[in-house]
Protein backbone atom coordinates (compact mmCIF):
# COMPACT_ATOMS: atom_id res chain seq x y z
CA UNK A 1 0.00 0.00 0.00
CA UNK A 2 1.33 3.43 -0.93
CA UNK A 3 0.87 6.09 1.71
CA UNK A 4 0.45 9.77 0.85
CA UNK A 5 1.84 10.89 4.21
CA UNK A 6 4.47 9.35 6.51
CA UNK A 7 6.29 10.49 9.64
CA UNK A 8 9.90 10.05 10.66
CA UNK A 9 10.76 8.35 13.95
CA UNK A 10 11.56 11.79 15.43
CA UNK A 11 8.13 13.08 14.41
CA UNK A 12 6.42 10.00 15.85
CA UNK A 13 8.32 10.47 19.12
CA UNK A 14 7.18 14.09 19.35
CA UNK A 15 3.60 13.08 18.55
CA UNK A 16 3.69 10.67 21.52
CA UNK A 17 4.90 13.44 23.82
CA UNK A 18 2.16 15.77 22.59
CA UNK A 19 -0.51 13.08 22.87
CA UNK A 20 0.47 12.49 26.51
CA UNK A 21 -0.01 16.20 27.20
CA UNK A 22 -2.99 17.03 24.98
CA UNK A 23 -4.81 13.78 24.19
CA UNK A 24 -5.85 12.86 20.63
CA UNK A 25 -4.28 15.05 17.95
CA UNK A 26 -4.78 15.99 14.32
CA UNK A 27 -2.67 17.71 11.67
CA UNK A 28 -3.56 20.22 8.98
CA UNK A 29 -1.47 21.81 6.28
CA UNK A 30 -3.20 24.60 4.41
CA UNK A 31 -0.57 25.86 2.01
CA UNK A 32 -1.15 29.45 3.01
CA UNK A 33 1.66 31.84 3.72
CA UNK A 34 3.70 31.86 6.92
CA UNK A 35 2.36 29.33 9.45
CA UNK A 36 -0.07 27.86 6.91
CA UNK A 37 2.73 26.38 4.82
CA UNK A 38 3.87 24.15 7.70
CA UNK A 39 2.07 21.14 9.14
CA UNK A 40 0.10 22.35 12.14
CA UNK A 41 -0.65 20.06 15.08
CA UNK A 42 -3.87 20.61 17.01
CA UNK A 43 -5.81 18.85 19.73
CA UNK A 44 -8.39 16.83 17.82
CA UNK A 45 -11.52 18.91 17.37
CA UNK A 46 -9.75 22.26 17.86
CA UNK A 47 -9.48 22.81 14.10
CA UNK A 48 -12.59 22.35 12.00
CA UNK A 49 -12.01 20.68 8.66
CA UNK A 50 -14.40 21.31 5.81
CA UNK A 51 -15.13 20.54 2.17
CA UNK A 52 -11.94 22.32 1.14
CA UNK A 53 -9.79 19.83 3.08
CA UNK A 54 -8.52 16.39 2.05
CA UNK A 55 -7.68 13.56 4.48
CA UNK A 56 -4.30 12.27 3.27
CA UNK A 57 -3.85 9.57 5.89
CA UNK A 58 -2.71 9.04 9.46
CA UNK A 59 0.59 9.62 11.23
CA UNK A 60 0.97 8.30 14.76
CA UNK A 61 -2.78 7.60 14.94
CA UNK A 62 -3.48 11.24 14.04
CA UNK A 63 -5.45 12.24 10.94
CA UNK A 64 -3.48 14.45 8.55
CA UNK A 65 -5.46 16.88 6.40
CA UNK A 66 -4.37 19.23 3.67
CA UNK A 67 -6.22 22.05 2.00
CA UNK A 68 -7.58 20.86 -1.36
CA UNK A 69 -5.81 23.61 -3.35
CA UNK A 70 -2.51 22.65 -1.73
CA UNK A 71 -3.22 18.96 -2.37
CA UNK A 72 -3.74 19.60 -6.09
CA UNK A 73 -0.24 21.05 -6.20
CA UNK A 74 1.33 18.23 -4.10
CA UNK A 75 -0.73 15.23 -5.24
CA UNK A 76 2.25 13.70 -7.09
CA UNK A 77 4.39 13.64 -3.94
CA UNK A 78 4.61 11.67 -0.75
CA UNK A 79 4.76 13.93 2.30
CA UNK A 80 7.25 12.99 5.00
CA UNK A 81 6.61 14.78 8.28
CA UNK A 82 9.81 15.40 10.20
CA UNK A 83 10.93 17.45 13.22
CA UNK A 84 13.64 20.10 13.41
CA UNK A 85 14.75 22.45 16.20
CA UNK A 86 12.94 25.77 16.31
CA UNK A 87 9.56 27.33 16.90
CA UNK A 88 6.59 25.91 15.07
CA UNK A 89 3.50 27.74 13.95
CA UNK A 90 1.91 30.06 16.45
CA UNK A 91 -1.04 27.74 17.11
CA UNK A 92 0.72 24.41 16.62
CA UNK A 93 1.09 22.39 19.82
CA UNK A 94 4.77 21.55 19.43
CA UNK A 95 5.97 25.16 19.86
CA UNK A 96 6.73 24.96 23.62
CA UNK A 97 8.84 21.83 23.00
CA UNK A 98 11.51 23.84 21.13
CA UNK A 99 10.83 21.77 18.02
CA UNK A 100 8.72 22.21 14.93
CA UNK A 101 7.16 19.86 12.44
CA UNK A 102 8.47 20.16 8.89
CA UNK A 103 7.17 18.68 5.66
CA UNK A 104 9.65 17.02 3.35
CA UNK A 105 8.51 15.37 0.14
CA UNK A 106 9.48 13.06 -2.66
CA UNK A 107 7.86 12.42 -6.02
CA UNK A 108 6.01 9.12 -6.29
CA UNK A 109 7.45 6.63 -8.76
CA UNK A 110 5.23 5.75 -11.73
CA UNK A 111 4.51 2.37 -10.12
CA UNK A 112 3.50 4.01 -6.83
CA UNK A 113 1.36 6.61 -8.57
CA UNK A 114 -0.55 3.85 -10.36
CA UNK A 115 -1.51 2.35 -6.98
CA UNK A 116 -2.84 5.58 -5.46
CA UNK A 117 -6.52 6.07 -5.02
CA UNK A 118 -7.94 9.38 -6.15
CA UNK A 119 -8.94 11.82 -3.40
C-alpha positions in Angstrom: 0.0 0.0 0.0 1.3 3.4 -0.9 0.9 6.1 1.7 0.5 9.8 0.9 1.8 10.9 4.2 4.5 9.3 6.5 6.3 10.5 9.6 9.9 10.0 10.7 10.8 8.4 13.9 11.6 11.8 15.4 8.1 13.1 14.4 6.4 10.0 15.8 8.3 10.5 19.1 7.2 14.1 19.4 3.6 13.1 18.5 3.7 10.7 21.5 4.9 13.4 23.8 2.2 15.8 22.6 -0.5 13.1 22.9 0.5 12.5 26.5 0.0 16.2 27.2 -3.0 17.0 25.0 -4.8 13.8 24.2 -5.9 12.9 20.6 -4.3 15.0 17.9 -4.8 16.0 14.3 -2.7 17.7 11.7 -3.6 20.2 9.0 -1.5 21.8 6.3 -3.2 24.6 4.4 -0.6 25.9 2.0 -1.1 29.5 3.0 1.7 31.8 3.7 3.7 31.9 6.9 2.4 29.3 9.4 -0.1 27.9 6.9 2.7 26.4 4.8 3.9 24.2 7.7 2.1 21.1 9.1 0.1 22.4 12.1 -0.7 20.1 15.1 -3.9 20.6 17.0 -5.8 18.9 19.7 -8.4 16.8 17.8 -11.5 18.9 17.4 -9.7 22.3 17.9 -9.5 22.8 14.1 -12.6 22.3 12.0 -12.0 20.7 8.7 -14.4 21.3 5.8 -15.1 20.5 2.2 -11.9 22.3 1.1 -9.8 19.8 3.1 -8.5 16.4 2.1 -7.7 13.6 4.5 -4.3 12.3 3.3 -3.9 9.6 5.9 -2.7 9.0 9.5 0.6 9.6 11.2 1.0 8.3 14.8 -2.8 7.6 14.9 -3.5 11.2 14.0 -5.5 12.2 10.9 -3.5 14.4 8.5 -5.5 16.9 6.4 -4.4 19.2 3.7 -6.2 22.1 2.0 -7.6 20.9 -1.4 -5.8 23.6 -3.4 -2.5 22.7 -1.7 -3.2 19.0 -2.4 -3.7 19.6 -6.1 -0.2 21.0 -6.2 1.3 18.2 -4.1 -0.7 15.2 -5.2 2.2 13.7 -7.1 4.4 13.6 -3.9 4.6 11.7 -0.7 4.8 13.9 2.3 7.3 13.0 5.0 6.6 14.8 8.3 9.8 15.4 10.2 10.9 17.5 13.2 13.6 20.1 13.4 14.8 22.4 16.2 12.9 25.8 16.3 9.6 27.3 16.9 6.6 25.9 15.1 3.5 27.7 14.0 1.9 30.1 16.4 -1.0 27.7 17.1 0.7 24.4 16.6 1.1 22.4 19.8 4.8 21.5 19.4 6.0 25.2 19.9 6.7 25.0 23.6 8.8 21.8 23.0 11.5 23.8 21.1 10.8 21.8 18.0 8.7 22.2 14.9 7.2 19.9 12.4 8.5 20.2 8.9 7.2 18.7 5.7 9.6 17.0 3.3 8.5 15.4 0.1 9.5 13.1 -2.7 7.9 12.4 -6.0 6.0 9.1 -6.3 7.4 6.6 -8.8 5.2 5.8 -11.7 4.5 2.4 -10.1 3.5 4.0 -6.8 1.4 6.6 -8.6 -0.6 3.8 -10.4 -1.5 2.3 -7.0 -2.8 5.6 -5.5 -6.5 6.1 -5.0 -7.9 9.4 -6.2 -8.9 11.8 -3.4 
